[in-house]
Amino acid sequence: MLVYRITKAIYADRLVASGGAARWNSRGQFVIYTAGTRALACLENVVHRSSEGLMDSFRVMVINLPDGLFVDTVDTERLPANWSDYWQYSVCQQIGGEWLENRRSAVLRVPSAIIPDEWNYLLNPAHPDFSGISLVRTEPFSFDPRLKS
């Protein structure tokens, strides 16, 4: 299975996590965020960057999750109705933190807060199975300037 990450070109040559806080992890927890499609990876960037921030040099990272790799999934029916609201980050961070702590899998499938029924895939670089996940290639990417004009 292929997943996608759009990142600044200077970071696109390797699978690394910054440890910065995001929806599904707290600061100091190292998680690599990817998306099930290039389009979702694009939208995830658009909602988190300013129009000026979209003008940098970017690449799409095409990442392979090997066949047979166990992918844990967040059960959306167990989430509160308003889980995707910005002020509910703590609910999602607790779920992601427990996943990291329990080390059940190298990949956690989580619902997109932007598009219902679309999925993002979190990668845990500290999990033993992470070694089977590979960066297949990178591709040039630029955001259409109309996105935030």
C-alpha positions as CSV (number, residue, x, y, z in Angstrom):
1,M,0.0,0.0,0.0
2,L,1.3,3.5,-0.9
3,V,0.8,6.5,1.4
4,Y,1.8,10.1,0.7
5,R,3.4,12.9,2.6
6,I,4.0,16.4,1.2
7,T,6.9,18.2,2.9
8,K,9.4,20.9,2.3
9,A,12.0,19.6,-0.2
10,I,14.9,19.8,2.3
11,Y,13.2,17.2,4.5
12,A,11.9,14.9,1.7
13,D,14.9,12.5,1.5
14,R,14.2,10.5,4.6
15,L,11.5,9.3,6.9
16,V,11.9,11.3,10.1
17,A,9.5,12.9,12.7
18,S,10.0,16.3,14.3
19,G,8.4,15.5,17.6
20,G,6.2,18.6,17.3
21,A,2.6,18.4,18.6
22,A,-0.2,17.7,16.2
23,R,-3.7,16.4,16.2
24,W,-2.8,12.8,17.1
25,N,0.4,13.3,19.1
26,S,1.7,15.5,21.9
27,R,5.0,17.4,21.8
28,G,8.0,15.1,22.2
29,Q,6.1,12.1,20.6
30,F,7.7,11.3,17.3
31,V,5.1,10.5,14.6
32,I,5.3,10.8,10.8
33,Y,2.0,11.9,9.3
34,T,1.0,10.5,5.9
35,A,-2.2,10.5,3.9
36,G,-4.0,7.9,1.8
37,T,-3.9,10.1,-1.3
38,R,-1.9,12.9,-2.7
39,A,-5.0,15.1,-2.6
40,L,-5.5,14.6,1.1
41,A,-1.8,15.2,1.8
42,C,-2.2,18.5,-0.1
43,L,-5.3,19.6,1.8
44,E,-3.6,18.7,5.2
45,N,-0.8,21.1,4.3
46,V,-3.2,23.8,3.1
47,V,-5.2,23.9,6.3
48,H,-2.0,24.1,8.4
49,R,0.1,26.6,6.4
50,S,-0.3,30.2,5.6
51,S,-0.4,31.3,1.9
52,E,3.2,32.5,2.3
53,G,4.2,29.1,3.7
54,L,2.8,27.3,0.6
55,M,5.4,29.1,-1.6
56,D,8.4,27.1,-0.4
57,S,9.8,24.2,-2.4
58,F,7.9,21.0,-1.7
59,R,8.1,17.3,-2.6
60,V,5.6,14.4,-2.4
61,M,7.1,11.5,-0.6
62,V,5.7,8.2,-1.9
63,I,6.0,5.7,1.0
64,N,5.4,2.0,0.8
65,L,3.7,0.1,3.6
66,P,4.5,-3.6,2.9
67,D,1.9,-6.2,2.4
68,G,1.1,-8.0,5.6
69,L,2.0,-5.1,7.8
70,F,-0.5,-4.7,10.6
71,V,-2.3,-1.4,10.5
72,D,-4.2,-0.4,13.6
73,T,-7.3,1.7,13.0
74,V,-9.0,4.4,15.2
75,D,-12.7,3.4,15.5
76,T,-14.5,6.5,14.5
77,E,-17.6,5.3,16.4
78,R,-15.7,5.6,19.7
79,L,-14.8,9.2,19.0
80,P,-16.9,12.1,20.4
81,A,-19.1,13.7,17.8
82,N,-17.0,16.9,17.7
83,W,-13.6,15.1,17.7
84,S,-12.5,17.0,14.6
85,D,-12.9,20.5,16.3
86,Y,-9.6,22.2,17.0
87,W,-10.3,22.3,20.7
88,Q,-10.6,18.5,20.8
89,Y,-6.9,17.9,20.1
90,S,-6.4,16.6,23.6
91,V,-8.9,13.7,22.9
92,C,-7.0,12.7,19.8
93,Q,-3.6,13.2,21.3
94,Q,-4.5,10.8,24.1
95,I,-5.5,8.1,21.6
96,G,-2.3,8.6,19.6
97,G,-0.2,8.7,22.7
98,E,-1.7,5.4,23.9
99,W,-1.0,3.8,20.5
100,L,2.6,4.9,20.7
101,E,3.0,3.7,24.3
102,N,1.4,0.3,23.6
103,R,3.4,-0.3,20.5
104,R,0.7,-2.3,18.9
105,S,1.7,-1.4,15.4
106,A,4.0,0.7,13.3
107,V,1.0,2.3,11.5
108,L,-2.2,3.9,12.9
109,R,-5.0,4.7,10.5
110,V,-6.9,7.8,11.6
111,P,-9.8,9.6,10.2
112,S,-9.2,12.9,8.4
113,A,-10.6,15.9,10.2
114,I,-10.9,17.7,6.9
115,I,-12.7,15.1,4.7
116,P,-15.2,12.6,6.1
117,D,-14.4,9.0,5.2
118,E,-10.8,9.8,4.2
119,W,-7.8,8.4,6.1
120,N,-4.4,9.5,7.3
121,Y,-1.8,7.1,8.3
122,L,0.6,7.8,11.3
123,L,3.9,6.1,11.2
124,N,5.8,5.2,14.4
125,P,9.6,5.3,13.6
126,A,10.4,3.7,17.0
127,H,8.3,0.5,16.3
128,P,10.3,-2.6,15.2
129,D,8.1,-3.0,12.1
130,F,9.0,0.5,10.9
131,S,12.1,-0.9,9.3
132,G,9.9,-2.5,6.6
133,I,8.4,0.8,5.6
134,S,10.2,2.5,2.8
135,L,10.5,5.7,0.9
136,V,9.9,4.6,-2.7
137,R,10.5,8.0,-4.4
138,T,9.9,11.7,-4.1
139,E,8.1,13.8,-6.7
140,P,8.1,17.6,-7.3
141,F,5.1,19.4,-5.9
142,S,3.9,22.9,-5.9
143,F,0.7,24.3,-4.5
144,D,-1.6,26.1,-6.9
145,P,-1.4,29.8,-5.9
146,R,-5.2,30.0,-6.1
147,L,-5.6,27.8,-3.0
148,K,-5.1,30.7,-0.5
149,S,-5.4,33.8,-2.7
